[in-house]
Amino acid sequence: MTRTSAAICVLAVLLISTMTSGCLGLAVQREIMESWRDEPIVIEKEETTGWDHTFESTGLEAADPYEEEELIQFDESVTQLVINFRAQFPWSSQIEEFFGNETNEFRYVEVRLWEPGVKEAGGDPFWEV
């Protein structure tokens, strides 16, 4: 019995010394420290920037171009940027049912997203539609 219990003790000491030394020991220690941490606090912040503009045109002539610029500040906590862009033209779906796709021939929408300082330097936009 004593020989068996001594062998088990030696085996346990060898196992513990192997698991707590070197790289394996760092992994175990990291997991122990992670278990002591509080749950992370996630702050969801949505900032919506929107524009609304209606073009008035009675014929096929081009309407005056409309430009809108908005400076959006980012810091290191931003992990995701979602751009939802919608251009809606009055009566578009009803007119297309009767006349086909000809109503879209004279429509053009352009959207650009610039990195900081690139637009002033004459560079290309980061994102463009």
Backbone atoms as SQL, in Angstrom:
CREATE TABLE atoms (id INTEGER PRIMARY KEY, chain TEXT, resi INTEGER, resn TEXT, atom TEXT, x REAL, y REAL, z REAL);
INSERT INTO atoms VALUES
  (1, 'A', 1, 'MET', 'N', 0.809, -1.196, 0.000),
  (2, 'A', 1, 'MET', 'CA', 0.000, 0.000, 0.000),
  (3, 'A', 1, 'MET', 'C', 0.844, 1.249, 0.000),
  (4, 'A', 2, 'THR', 'N', 1.868, 1.255, 0.815),
  (5, 'A', 2, 'THR', 'CA', 2.703, 2.449, 0.879),
  (6, 'A', 2, 'THR', 'C', 3.456, 2.675, -0.424),
  (7, 'A', 3, 'ARG', 'N', 3.796, 1.575, -1.064),
  (8, 'A', 3, 'ARG', 'CA', 4.488, 1.721, -2.336),
  (9, 'A', 3, 'ARG', 'C', 3.552, 2.322, -3.391),
  (10, 'A', 4, 'THR', 'N', 2.292, 1.929, -3.419),
  (11, 'A', 4, 'THR', 'CA', 1.312, 2.458, -4.360),
  (12, 'A', 4, 'THR', 'C', 1.015, 3.919, -4.070),
  (13, 'A', 5, 'SER', 'N', 0.827, 4.259, -2.805),
  (14, 'A', 5, 'SER', 'CA', 0.545, 5.659, -2.467),
  (15, 'A', 5, 'SER', 'C', 1.761, 6.542, -2.728),
  (16, 'A', 6, 'ALA', 'N', 2.959, 6.024, -2.519),
  (17, 'A', 6, 'ALA', 'CA', 4.168, 6.799, -2.818),
  (18, 'A', 6, 'ALA', 'C', 4.290, 7.033, -4.316),
  (19, 'A', 7, 'ALA', 'N', 3.957, 6.022, -5.108),
  (20, 'A', 7, 'ALA', 'CA', 4.012, 6.168, -6.570),
  (21, 'A', 7, 'ALA', 'C', 2.989, 7.196, -7.047),
  (22, 'A', 8, 'ILE', 'N', 1.810, 7.186, -6.444),
  (23, 'A', 8, 'ILE', 'CA', 0.778, 8.165, -6.808),
  (24, 'A', 8, 'ILE', 'C', 1.227, 9.572, -6.432),
  (25, 'A', 9, 'CYS', 'N', 1.837, 9.739, -5.259),
  (26, 'A', 9, 'CYS', 'CA', 2.335, 11.057, -4.838),
  (27, 'A', 9, 'CYS', 'C', 3.430, 11.556, -5.774),
  (28, 'A', 10, 'VAL', 'N', 4.360, 10.675, -6.135),
  (29, 'A', 10, 'VAL', 'CA', 5.436, 11.067, -7.056),
  (30, 'A', 10, 'VAL', 'C', 4.853, 11.445, -8.411),
  (31, 'A', 11, 'LEU', 'N', 3.904, 10.668, -8.889),
  (32, 'A', 11, 'LEU', 'CA', 3.256, 10.964, -10.162),
  (33, 'A', 11, 'LEU', 'C', 2.513, 12.298, -10.101),
  (34, 'A', 12, 'ALA', 'N', 1.836, 12.572, -9.005),
  (35, 'A', 12, 'ALA', 'CA', 1.121, 13.842, -8.842),
  (36, 'A', 12, 'ALA', 'C', 2.090, 15.013, -8.807),
  (37, 'A', 13, 'VAL', 'N', 3.205, 14.873, -8.098),
  (38, 'A', 13, 'VAL', 'CA', 4.209, 15.941, -8.038),
  (39, 'A', 13, 'VAL', 'C', 4.806, 16.190, -9.415),
  (40, 'A', 14, 'LEU', 'N', 5.108, 15.118, -10.149),
  (41, 'A', 14, 'LEU', 'CA', 5.641, 15.278, -11.506),
  (42, 'A', 14, 'LEU', 'C', 4.630, 15.965, -12.422),
  (43, 'A', 15, 'LEU', 'N', 3.372, 15.586, -12.321),
  (44, 'A', 15, 'LEU', 'CA', 2.332, 16.191, -13.148),
  (45, 'A', 15, 'LEU', 'C', 2.158, 17.672, -12.818),
  (46, 'A', 16, 'ILE', 'N', 2.132, 18.001, -11.538),
  (47, 'A', 16, 'ILE', 'CA', 1.980, 19.402, -11.125),
  (48, 'A', 16, 'ILE', 'C', 3.187, 20.225, -11.558),
  (49, 'A', 17, 'SER', 'N', 4.386, 19.685, -11.389),
  (50, 'A', 17, 'SER', 'CA', 5.580, 20.449, -11.779),
  (51, 'A', 17, 'SER', 'C', 5.652, 20.634, -13.290),
  (52, 'A', 18, 'THR', 'N', 5.169, 19.665, -14.051),
  (53, 'A', 18, 'THR', 'CA', 5.151, 19.795, -15.510),
  (54, 'A', 18, 'THR', 'C', 4.126, 20.832, -15.948),
  (55, 'A', 19, 'MET', 'N', 2.967, 20.825, -15.335),
  (56, 'A', 19, 'MET', 'CA', 1.892, 21.737, -15.743),
  (57, 'A', 19, 'MET', 'C', 2.139, 23.181, -15.316),
  (58, 'A', 20, 'THR', 'N', 2.947, 23.402, -14.299),
  (59, 'A', 20, 'THR', 'CA', 3.147, 24.771, -13.812),
  (60, 'A', 20, 'THR', 'C', 4.482, 25.364, -14.236),
  (61, 'A', 21, 'SER', 'N', 5.195, 24.726, -15.127),
  (62, 'A', 21, 'SER', 'CA', 6.475, 25.285, -15.564),
  (63, 'A', 21, 'SER', 'C', 6.418, 25.591, -17.054),
  (64, 'A', 22, 'GLY', 'N', 7.211, 26.544, -17.474),
  (65, 'A', 22, 'GLY', 'CA', 7.337, 26.860, -18.894),
  (66, 'A', 22, 'GLY', 'C', 6.056, 27.383, -19.500),
  (67, 'A', 23, 'CYS', 'N', 5.894, 27.092, -20.783),
  (68, 'A', 23, 'CYS', 'CA', 4.731, 27.590, -21.527),
  (69, 'A', 23, 'CYS', 'C', 3.425, 26.999, -21.017),
  (70, 'A', 24, 'LEU', 'N', 3.437, 25.743, -20.635),
  (71, 'A', 24, 'LEU', 'CA', 2.212, 25.140, -20.095),
  (72, 'A', 24, 'LEU', 'C', 1.779, 25.830, -18.815),
  (73, 'A', 25, 'GLY', 'N', 2.738, 26.213, -18.003),
  (74, 'A', 25, 'GLY', 'CA', 2.427, 26.916, -16.766),
  (75, 'A', 25, 'GLY', 'C', 1.827, 28.281, -17.026),
  (76, 'A', 26, 'LEU', 'N', 2.323, 28.971, -18.068),
  (77, 'A', 26, 'LEU', 'CA', 1.765, 30.287, -18.402),
  (78, 'A', 26, 'LEU', 'C', 0.311, 30.167, -18.843),
  (79, 'A', 27, 'ALA', 'N', 0.004, 29.135, -19.601),
  (80, 'A', 27, 'ALA', 'CA', -1.378, 28.952, -20.051),
  (81, 'A', 27, 'ALA', 'C', -2.307, 28.700, -18.873),
  (82, 'A', 28, 'VAL', 'N', -1.869, 27.877, -17.936),
  (83, 'A', 28, 'VAL', 'CA', -2.690, 27.591, -16.754),
  (84, 'A', 28, 'VAL', 'C', -2.860, 28.847, -15.913),
  (85, 'A', 29, 'GLN', 'N', -1.764, 29.589, -15.711),
  (86, 'A', 29, 'GLN', 'CA', -1.846, 30.817, -14.917),
  (87, 'A', 29, 'GLN', 'C', -2.748, 31.845, -15.586),
  (88, 'A', 30, 'ARG', 'N', -2.677, 31.950, -16.916),
  (89, 'A', 30, 'ARG', 'CA', -3.542, 32.896, -17.622),
  (90, 'A', 30, 'ARG', 'C', -5.006, 32.527, -17.434),
  (91, 'A', 31, 'GLU', 'N', -5.324, 31.263, -17.544),
  (92, 'A', 31, 'GLU', 'CA', -6.708, 30.826, -17.365),
  (93, 'A', 31, 'GLU', 'C', -7.198, 31.101, -15.953),
  (94, 'A', 32, 'ILE', 'N', -6.330, 30.926, -14.971),
  (95, 'A', 32, 'ILE', 'CA', -6.714, 31.223, -13.587),
  (96, 'A', 32, 'ILE', 'C', -6.995, 32.709, -13.432),
  (97, 'A', 33, 'MET', 'N', -6.119, 33.555, -13.982),
  (98, 'A', 33, 'MET', 'CA', -6.328, 35.006, -13.880),
  (99, 'A', 33, 'MET', 'C', -7.572, 35.438, -14.649),
  (100, 'A', 34, 'GLU', 'N', -7.842, 34.823, -15.800),
  (101, 'A', 34, 'GLU', 'CA', -9.049, 35.150, -16.559),
  (102, 'A', 34, 'GLU', 'C', -10.307, 34.795, -15.778),
  (103, 'A', 35, 'SER', 'N', -10.256, 33.726, -14.997),
  (104, 'A', 35, 'SER', 'CA', -11.439, 33.346, -14.218),
  (105, 'A', 35, 'SER', 'C', -11.719, 34.340, -13.097),
  (106, 'A', 36, 'TRP', 'N', -10.708, 35.096, -12.664),
  (107, 'A', 36, 'TRP', 'CA', -10.894, 36.095, -11.603),
  (108, 'A', 36, 'TRP', 'C', -11.464, 37.405, -12.128),
  (109, 'A', 37, 'ARG', 'N', -11.396, 37.628, -13.432),
  (110, 'A', 37, 'ARG', 'CA', -11.849, 38.900, -14.004),
  (111, 'A', 37, 'ARG', 'C', -13.364, 39.025, -13.955),
  (112, 'A', 38, 'ASP', 'N', -13.822, 40.273, -13.888),
  (113, 'A', 38, 'ASP', 'CA', -15.255, 40.533, -13.989),
  (114, 'A', 38, 'ASP', 'C', -15.674, 40.392, -15.447),
  (115, 'A', 39, 'GLU', 'N', -16.964, 40.288, -15.645),
  (116, 'A', 39, 'GLU', 'CA', -17.485, 40.235, -17.001),
  (117, 'A', 39, 'GLU', 'C', -17.196, 41.566, -17.700),
  (118, 'A', 40, 'PRO', 'N', -16.854, 41.539, -18.986),
  (119, 'A', 40, 'PRO', 'CA', -16.561, 42.792, -19.687),
  (120, 'A', 40, 'PRO', 'C', -17.809, 43.661, -19.819),
  (121, 'A', 41, 'ILE', 'N', -17.597, 44.951, -19.781),
  (122, 'A', 41, 'ILE', 'CA', -18.685, 45.908, -19.951),
  (123, 'A', 41, 'ILE', 'C', -18.668, 46.370, -21.403),
  (124, 'A', 42, 'VAL', 'N', -19.769, 46.182, -22.087),
  (125, 'A', 42, 'VAL', 'CA', -19.887, 46.583, -23.478),
  (126, 'A', 42, 'VAL', 'C', -20.822, 47.778, -23.545),
  (127, 'A', 43, 'ILE', 'N', -20.339, 48.864, -24.103),
  (128, 'A', 43, 'ILE', 'CA', -21.159, 50.064, -24.260),
  (129, 'A', 43, 'ILE', 'C', -21.479, 50.198, -25.745),
  (130, 'A', 44, 'GLU', 'N', -22.725, 49.952, -26.077),
  (131, 'A', 44, 'GLU', 'CA', -23.161, 50.078, -27.461),
  (132, 'A', 44, 'GLU', 'C', -23.598, 51.521, -27.692),
  (133, 'A', 45, 'LYS', 'N', -22.940, 52.204, -28.608),
  (134, 'A', 45, 'LYS', 'CA', -23.302, 53.579, -28.904),
  (135, 'A', 45, 'LYS', 'C', -23.555, 53.691, -30.394),
  (136, 'A', 46, 'GLU', 'N', -24.746, 54.101, -30.722),
  (137, 'A', 46, 'GLU', 'CA', -25.089, 54.309, -32.118),
  (138, 'A', 46, 'GLU', 'C', -25.186, 55.791, -32.375),
  (139, 'A', 47, 'GLU', 'N', -24.524, 56.222, -33.414),
  (140, 'A', 47, 'GLU', 'CA', -24.618, 57.618, -33.819),
  (141, 'A', 47, 'GLU', 'C', -25.115, 57.637, -35.252),
  (142, 'A', 48, 'THR', 'N', -26.279, 58.209, -35.433),
  (143, 'A', 48, 'THR', 'CA', -26.890, 58.233, -36.753),
  (144, 'A', 48, 'THR', 'C', -26.769, 59.628, -37.336),
  (145, 'A', 49, 'THR', 'N', -26.279, 59.678, -38.545),
  (146, 'A', 49, 'THR', 'CA', -26.183, 60.933, -39.274),
  (147, 'A', 49, 'THR', 'C', -27.052, 60.790, -40.508),
  (148, 'A', 50, 'GLY', 'N', -27.963, 61.695, -40.695),
  (149, 'A', 50, 'GLY', 'CA', -28.865, 61.555, -41.834),
  (150, 'A', 50, 'GLY', 'C', -29.093, 62.863, -42.559),
  (151, 'A', 51, 'TRP', 'N', -29.386, 62.748, -43.827),
  (152, 'A', 51, 'TRP', 'CA', -29.706, 63.907, -44.644),
  (153, 'A', 51, 'TRP', 'C', -31.004, 63.616, -45.375),
  (154, 'A', 52, 'ASP', 'N', -31.718, 64.651, -45.636),
  (155, 'A', 52, 'ASP', 'CA', -32.956, 64.519, -46.382),
  (156, 'A', 52, 'ASP', 'C', -32.992, 65.660, -47.382),
  (157, 'A', 53, 'HIS', 'N', -33.093, 65.320, -48.649),
  (158, 'A', 53, 'HIS', 'CA', -33.128, 66.353, -49.677),
  (159, 'A', 53, 'HIS', 'C', -34.062, 65.900, -50.788),
  (160, 'A', 54, 'THR', 'N', -34.893, 66.793, -51.252),
  (161, 'A', 54, 'THR', 'CA', -35.813, 66.496, -52.343),
  (162, 'A', 54, 'THR', 'C', -35.451, 67.352, -53.540),
  (163, 'A', 55, 'PHE', 'N', -35.218, 66.711, -54.674),
  (164, 'A', 55, 'PHE', 'CA', -34.945, 67.430, -55.916),
  (165, 'A', 55, 'PHE', 'C', -36.268, 67.734, -56.597),
  (166, 'A', 56, 'GLU', 'N', -36.405, 68.950, -57.041),
  (167, 'A', 56, 'GLU', 'CA', -37.610, 69.352, -57.761),
  (168, 'A', 56, 'GLU', 'C', -37.237, 69.579, -59.219),
  (169, 'A', 57, 'SER', 'N', -37.843, 68.815, -60.118),
  (170, 'A', 57, 'SER', 'CA', -37.569, 68.947, -61.543),
  (171, 'A', 57, 'SER', 'C', -38.845, 68.612, -62.294),
  (172, 'A', 58, 'THR', 'N', -39.175, 69.412, -63.291),
  (173, 'A', 58, 'THR', 'CA', -40.401, 69.170, -64.043),
  (174, 'A', 58, 'THR', 'C', -40.129, 68.536, -65.397),
  (175, 'A', 59, 'GLY', 'N', -38.876, 68.354, -65.759),
  (176, 'A', 59, 'GLY', 'CA', -38.572, 67.768, -67.063),
  (177, 'A', 59, 'GLY', 'C', -37.386, 66.836, -66.978),
  (178, 'A', 60, 'LEU', 'N', -36.799, 66.562, -68.126),
  (179, 'A', 60, 'LEU', 'CA', -35.672, 65.649, -68.183),
  (180, 'A', 60, 'LEU', 'C', -34.347, 66.348, -67.946),
  (181, 'A', 61, 'GLU', 'N', -34.375, 67.670, -67.742),
  (182, 'A', 61, 'GLU', 'CA', -33.123, 68.386, -67.486),
  (183, 'A', 61, 'GLU', 'C', -32.542, 67.950, -66.145),
  (184, 'A', 62, 'ALA', 'N', -31.246, 68.085, -66.046),
  (185, 'A', 62, 'ALA', 'CA', -30.568, 67.671, -64.814),
  (186, 'A', 62, 'ALA', 'C', -30.902, 68.641, -63.694),
  (187, 'A', 63, 'ALA', 'N', -31.208, 68.109, -62.553),
  (188, 'A', 63, 'ALA', 'CA', -31.456, 68.942, -61.379),
  (189, 'A', 63, 'ALA', 'C', -30.119, 69.453, -60.854),
  (190, 'A', 64, 'ASP', 'N', -30.175, 70.522, -60.082),
  (191, 'A', 64, 'ASP', 'CA', -28.944, 71.047, -59.495),
  (192, 'A', 64, 'ASP', 'C', -28.338, 70.001, -58.575),
  (193, 'A', 65, 'PRO', 'N', -27.019, 69.820, -58.651),
  (194, 'A', 65, 'PRO', 'CA', -26.394, 68.835, -57.750),
  (195, 'A', 65, 'PRO', 'C', -26.542, 69.255, -56.288),
  (196, 'A', 66, 'TYR', 'N', -26.674, 68.285, -55.433),
  (197, 'A', 66, 'TYR', 'CA', -26.802, 68.525, -54.001),
  (198, 'A', 66, 'TYR', 'C', -25.631, 67.855, -53.312),
  (199, 'A', 67, 'GLU', 'N', -24.908, 68.617, -52.511),
  (200, 'A', 67, 'GLU', 'CA', -23.772, 68.071, -51.776),
  (201, 'A', 67, 'GLU', 'C', -23.983, 68.298, -50.293),
  (202, 'A', 68, 'GLU', 'N', -23.627, 67.302, -49.518),
  (203, 'A', 68, 'GLU', 'CA', -23.717, 67.395, -48.061),
  (204, 'A', 68, 'GLU', 'C', -22.492, 66.710, -47.486),
  (205, 'A', 69, 'GLU', 'N', -21.800, 67.388, -46.596),
  (206, 'A', 69, 'GLU', 'CA', -20.626, 66.813, -45.955),
  (207, 'A', 69, 'GLU', 'C', -20.847, 66.777, -44.455),
  (208, 'A', 70, 'GLU', 'N', -20.415, 65.700, -43.842),
  (209, 'A', 70, 'GLU', 'CA', -20.531, 65.540, -42.397),
  (210, 'A', 70, 'GLU', 'C', -19.224, 64.964, -41.885),
  (211, 'A', 71, 'LEU', 'N', -18.635, 65.608, -40.894),
  (212, 'A', 71, 'LEU', 'CA', -17.403, 65.122, -40.279),
  (213, 'A', 71, 'LEU', 'C', -17.778, 64.191, -39.132),
  (214, 'A', 72, 'ILE', 'N', -17.334, 62.946, -39.208),
  (215, 'A', 72, 'ILE', 'CA', -17.639, 61.946, -38.190),
  (216, 'A', 72, 'ILE', 'C', -16.352, 61.635, -37.445),
  (217, 'A', 73, 'GLN', 'N', -16.360, 61.816, -36.127),
  (218, 'A', 73, 'GLN', 'CA', -15.165, 61.586, -35.312),
  (219, 'A', 73, 'GLN', 'C', -15.095, 60.117, -34.885),
  (220, 'A', 74, 'PHE', 'N', -13.921, 59.520, -35.015),
  (221, 'A', 74, 'PHE', 'CA', -13.676, 58.152, -34.571),
  (222, 'A', 74, 'PHE', 'C', -12.590, 58.169, -33.516),
  (223, 'A', 75, 'ASP', 'N', -12.666, 57.251, -32.564),
  (224, 'A', 75, 'ASP', 'CA', -11.565, 57.045, -31.624),
  (225, 'A', 75, 'ASP', 'C', -11.203, 55.562, -31.636),
  (226, 'A', 76, 'GLU', 'N', -10.263, 55.165, -30.779),
  (227, 'A', 76, 'GLU', 'CA', -9.763, 53.791, -30.815),
  (228, 'A', 76, 'GLU', 'C', -10.778, 52.759, -30.345),
  (229, 'A', 77, 'SER', 'N', -11.882, 53.192, -29.746),
  (230, 'A', 77, 'SER', 'CA', -12.876, 52.230, -29.269),
  (231, 'A', 77, 'SER', 'C', -13.842, 51.787, -30.368),
  (232, 'A', 78, 'VAL', 'N', -13.809, 52.418, -31.528),
  (233, 'A', 78, 'VAL', 'CA', -14.709, 52.046, -32.616),
  (234, 'A', 78, 'VAL', 'C', -14.232, 50.730, -33.221),
  (235, 'A', 79, 'THR', 'N', -15.116, 49.742, -33.248),
  (236, 'A', 79, 'THR', 'CA', -14.764, 48.434, -33.799),
  (237, 'A', 79, 'THR', 'C', -15.513, 48.119, -35.078),
  (238, 'A', 80, 'GLN', 'N', -16.594, 48.842, -35.358),
  (239, 'A', 80, 'GLN', 'CA', -17.373, 48.537, -36.541),
  (240, 'A', 80, 'GLN', 'C', -18.050, 49.802, -37.038),
  (241, 'A', 81, 'LEU', 'N', -18.064, 49.972, -38.351),
  (242, 'A', 81, 'LEU', 'CA', -18.751, 51.086, -38.988),
  (243, 'A', 81, 'LEU', 'C', -19.727, 50.498, -39.992),
  (244, 'A', 82, 'VAL', 'N', -20.993, 50.816, -39.831),
  (245, 'A', 82, 'VAL', 'CA', -22.022, 50.328, -40.734),
  (246, 'A', 82, 'VAL', 'C', -22.583, 51.532, -41.475),
  (247, 'A', 83, 'ILE', 'N', -22.578, 51.451, -42.801),
  (248, 'A', 83, 'ILE', 'CA', -23.116, 52.536, -43.615),
  (249, 'A', 83, 'ILE', 'C', -24.378, 52.016, -44.292),
  (250, 'A', 84, 'ASN', 'N', -25.491, 52.596, -43.934),
  (251, 'A', 84, 'ASN', 'CA', -26.762, 52.284, -44.583),
  (252, 'A', 84, 'ASN', 'C', -27.092, 53.459, -45.483),
  (253, 'A', 85, 'PHE', 'N', -27.130, 53.213, -46.763),
  (254, 'A', 85, 'PHE', 'CA', -27.380, 54.282, -47.724),
  (255, 'A', 85, 'PHE', 'C', -28.624, 53.939, -48.517),
  (256, 'A', 86, 'ARG', 'N', -29.535, 54.891, -48.591),
  (257, 'A', 86, 'ARG', 'CA', -30.749, 54.675, -49.362),
  (258, 'A', 86, 'ARG', 'C', -31.075, 55.937, -50.140),
  (259, 'A', 87, 'ALA', 'N', -31.230, 55.786, -51.426),
  (260, 'A', 87, 'ALA', 'CA', -31.694, 56.885, -52.268),
  (261, 'A', 87, 'ALA', 'C', -33.084, 56.507, -52.751),
  (262, 'A', 88, 'GLN', 'N', -34.029, 57.336, -52.425),
  (263, 'A', 88, 'GLN', 'CA', -35.411, 57.034, -52.770),
  (264, 'A', 88, 'GLN', 'C', -35.934, 58.138, -53.668),
  (265, 'A', 89, 'PHE', 'N', -36.570, 57.743, -54.730),
  (266, 'A', 89, 'PHE', 'CA', -37.116, 58.701, -55.677),
  (267, 'A', 89, 'PHE', 'C', -38.635, 58.617, -55.633),
  (268, 'A', 90, 'PRO', 'N', -39.300, 59.764, -55.541),
  (269, 'A', 90, 'PRO', 'CA', -40.761, 59.761, -55.408),
  (270, 'A', 90, 'PRO', 'C', -41.439, 59.069, -56.592),
  (271, 'A', 91, 'TRP', 'N', -42.417, 58.269, -56.303),
  (272, 'A', 91, 'TRP', 'CA', -43.261, 57.587, -57.278),
  (273, 'A', 91, 'TRP', 'C', -42.486, 56.605, -58.164),
  (274, 'A', 92, 'SER', 'N', -41.286, 56.250, -57.788),
  (275, 'A', 92, 'SER', 'CA', -40.455, 55.403, -58.639),
  (276, 'A', 92, 'SER', 'C', -41.087, 54.038, -58.891),
  (277, 'A', 93, 'SER', 'N', -41.526, 53.373, -57.852),
  (278, 'A', 93, 'SER', 'CA', -42.057, 52.018, -58.045),
  (279, 'A', 93, 'SER', 'C', -43.359, 52.027, -58.842),
  (280, 'A', 94, 'GLN', 'N', -44.200, 53.046, -58.645),
  (281, 'A', 94, 'GLN', 'CA', -45.457, 53.104, -59.386),
  (282, 'A', 94, 'GLN', 'C', -45.222, 53.405, -60.867),
  (283, 'A', 95, 'ILE', 'N', -44.281, 54.296, -61.157),
  (284, 'A', 95, 'ILE', 'CA', -44.012, 54.655, -62.554),
  (285, 'A', 95, 'ILE', 'C', -43.369, 53.488, -63.294),
  (286, 'A', 96, 'GLU', 'N', -42.463, 52.777, -62.636),
  (287, 'A', 96, 'GLU', 'CA', -41.782, 51.666, -63.297),
  (288, 'A', 96, 'GLU', 'C', -42.736, 50.531, -63.653),
  (289, 'A', 97, 'GLU', 'N', -43.827, 50.391, -62.922),
  (290, 'A', 97, 'GLU', 'CA', -44.802, 49.350, -63.257),
  (291, 'A', 97, 'GLU', 'C', -45.430, 49.601, -64.624),
  (292, 'A', 98, 'PHE', 'N', -45.598, 50.867, -64.986),
  (293, 'A', 98, 'PHE', 'CA', -46.259, 51.195, -66.247),
  (294, 'A', 98, 'PHE', 'C', -45.278, 51.406, -67.397),
  (295, 'A', 99, 'PHE', 'N', -44.102, 51.987, -67.115),
  (296, 'A', 99, 'PHE', 'CA', -43.197, 52.378, -68.191),
  (297, 'A', 99, 'PHE', 'C', -41.898, 51.576, -68.238),
  (298, 'A', 100, 'GLY', 'N', -41.742, 50.580, -67.427),
  (299, 'A', 100, 'GLY', 'CA', -40.507, 49.804, -67.440),
  (300, 'A', 100, 'GLY', 'C', -39.387, 50.526, -66.712),
  (301, 'A', 101, 'ASN', 'N', -38.168, 50.319, -67.139),
  (302, 'A', 101, 'ASN', 'CA', -36.999, 50.839, -66.440),
  (303, 'A', 101, 'ASN', 'C', -36.529, 52.189, -66.970),
  (304, 'A', 102, 'GLU', 'N', -37.238, 52.813, -67.889),
  (305, 'A', 102, 'GLU', 'CA', -36.786, 54.086, -68.452),
  (306, 'A', 102, 'GLU', 'C', -36.713, 55.204, -67.413),
  (307, 'A', 103, 'THR', 'N', -37.444, 55.073, -66.325),
  (308, 'A', 103, 'THR', 'CA', -37.441, 56.147, -65.325),
  (309, 'A', 103, 'THR', 'C', -36.123, 56.227, -64.568),
  (310, 'A', 104, 'ASN', 'N', -35.319, 55.174, -64.599),
  (311, 'A', 104, 'ASN', 'CA', -34.046, 55.191, -63.887),
  (312, 'A', 104, 'ASN', 'C', -32.892, 55.715, -64.730),
  (313, 'A', 105, 'GLU', 'N', -33.119, 56.018, -66.002),
  (314, 'A', 105, 'GLU', 'CA', -32.029, 56.436, -66.877),
  (315, 'A', 105, 'GLU', 'C', -31.419, 57.763, -66.459),
  (316, 'A', 106, 'PHE', 'N', -32.175, 58.632, -65.861),
  (317, 'A', 106, 'PHE', 'CA', -31.708, 59.984, -65.581),
  (318, 'A', 106, 'PHE', 'C', -31.396, 60.190, -64.108),
  (319, 'A', 107, 'ARG', 'N', -31.133, 59.123, -63.400),
  (320, 'A', 107, 'ARG', 'CA', -30.851, 59.225, -61.967),
  (321, 'A', 107, 'ARG', 'C', -29.408, 58.830, -61.701),
  (322, 'A', 108, 'TYR', 'N', -28.780, 59.590, -60.843),
  (323, 'A', 108, 'TYR', 'CA', -27.387, 59.302, -60.507),
  (324, 'A', 108, 'TYR', 'C', -27.148, 59.731, -59.075),
  (325, 'A', 109, 'VAL', 'N', -26.623, 58.832, -58.275),
  (326, 'A', 109, 'VAL', 'CA', -26.309, 59.123, -56.884),
  (327, 'A', 109, 'VAL', 'C', -24.869, 58.706, -56.646),
  (328, 'A', 110, 'GLU', 'N', -24.118, 59.563, -55.987),
  (329, 'A', 110, 'GLU', 'CA', -22.714, 59.275, -55.702),
  (330, 'A', 110, 'GLU', 'C', -22.441, 59.519, -54.221),
  (331, 'A', 111, 'VAL', 'N', -21.810, 58.551, -53.573),
  (332, 'A', 111, 'VAL', 'CA', -21.485, 58.651, -52.153),
  (333, 'A', 111, 'VAL', 'C', -20.010, 58.330, -51.992),
  (334, 'A', 112, 'ARG', 'N', -19.307, 59.137, -51.197),
  (335, 'A', 112, 'ARG', 'CA', -17.877, 58.915, -50.958),
  (336, 'A', 112, 'ARG', 'C', -17.575, 59.027, -49.473),
  (337, 'A', 113, 'LEU', 'N', -16.666, 58.169, -49.007),
  (338, 'A', 113, 'LEU', 'CA', -16.175, 58.208, -47.631),
  (339, 'A', 113, 'LEU', 'C', -14.667, 58.395, -47.698),
  (340, 'A', 114, 'TRP', 'N', -14.177, 59.461, -47.054),
  (341, 'A', 114, 'TRP', 'CA', -12.758, 59.809, -47.120),
  (342, 'A', 114, 'TRP', 'C', -12.071, 59.505, -45.799),
  (343, 'A', 115, 'GLU', 'N', -10.827, 59.065, -45.878),
  (344, 'A', 115, 'GLU', 'CA', -9.994, 58.945, -44.686),
  (345, 'A', 115, 'GLU', 'C', -9.579, 60.346, -44.257),
  (346, 'A', 116, 'PRO', 'N', -9.229, 60.538, -42.986),
  (347, 'A', 116, 'PRO', 'CA', -8.853, 61.870, -42.509),
  (348, 'A', 116, 'PRO', 'C', -7.659, 62.432, -43.278),
  (349, 'A', 117, 'GLY', 'N', -7.802, 63.652, -43.775),
  (350, 'A', 117, 'GLY', 'CA', -6.719, 64.357, -44.443),
  (351, 'A', 117, 'GLY', 'C', -6.506, 63.983, -45.894),
  (352, 'A', 118, 'VAL', 'N', -7.170, 62.957, -46.396),
  (353, 'A', 118, 'VAL', 'CA', -6.936, 62.502, -47.766),
  (354, 'A', 118, 'VAL', 'C', -7.615, 63.421, -48.771),
  (355, 'A', 119, 'LYS', 'N', -8.824, 63.878, -48.452),
  (356, 'A', 119, 'LYS', 'CA', -9.559, 64.715, -49.394),
  (357, 'A', 119, 'LYS', 'C', -8.834, 66.032, -49.631),
  (358, 'A', 120, 'GLU', 'N', -8.316, 66.632, -48.562),
  (359, 'A', 120, 'GLU', 'CA', -7.614, 67.905, -48.698),
  (360, 'A', 120, 'GLU', 'C', -6.336, 67.748, -49.508),
  (361, 'A', 121, 'ALA', 'N', -5.708, 66.561, -49.429),
  (362, 'A', 121, 'ALA', 'CA', -4.461, 66.320, -50.151),
  (363, 'A', 121, 'ALA', 'C', -4.707, 65.900, -51.596),
  (364, 'A', 122, 'GLY', 'N', -5.964, 65.736, -51.977),
  (365, 'A', 122, 'GLY', 'CA', -6.283, 65.369, -53.354),
  (366, 'A', 122, 'GLY', 'C', -6.247, 63.877, -53.611),
  (367, 'A', 123, 'GLY', 'N', -6.319, 63.060, -52.556),
  (368, 'A', 123, 'GLY', 'CA', -6.267, 61.604, -52.716),
  (369, 'A', 123, 'GLY', 'C', -7.615, 61.007, -53.058),
  (370, 'A', 124, 'ASP', 'N', -7.600, 59.710, -53.256),
  (371, 'A', 124, 'ASP', 'CA', -8.813, 58.978, -53.612),
  (372, 'A', 124, 'ASP', 'C', -9.618, 58.637, -52.361),
  (373, 'A', 125, 'PRO', 'N', -10.948, 58.511, -52.494),
  (374, 'A', 125, 'PRO', 'CA', -11.769, 58.162, -51.331),
  (375, 'A', 125, 'PRO', 'C', -11.530, 56.731, -50.881),
  (376, 'A', 126, 'PHE', 'N', -11.796, 56.495, -49.601),
  (377, 'A', 126, 'PHE', 'CA', -11.658, 55.172, -48.998),
  (378, 'A', 126, 'PHE', 'C', -12.782, 54.258, -49.464),
  (379, 'A', 127, 'TRP', 'N', -13.974, 54.801, -49.612),
  (380, 'A', 127, 'TRP', 'CA', -15.155, 54.039, -50.006),
  (381, 'A', 127, 'TRP', 'C', -15.982, 54.905, -50.931),
  (382, 'A', 128, 'GLU', 'N', -16.490, 54.328, -52.006),
  (383, 'A', 128, 'GLU', 'CA', -17.237, 55.116, -52.984),
  (384, 'A', 128, 'GLU', 'C', -18.320, 54.259, -53.617),
  (385, 'A', 129, 'VAL', 'N', -19.505, 54.845, -53.760),
  (386, 'A', 129, 'VAL', 'CA', -20.614, 54.182, -54.450),
  (387, 'A', 129, 'VAL', 'C', -21.150, 55.151, -55.470);
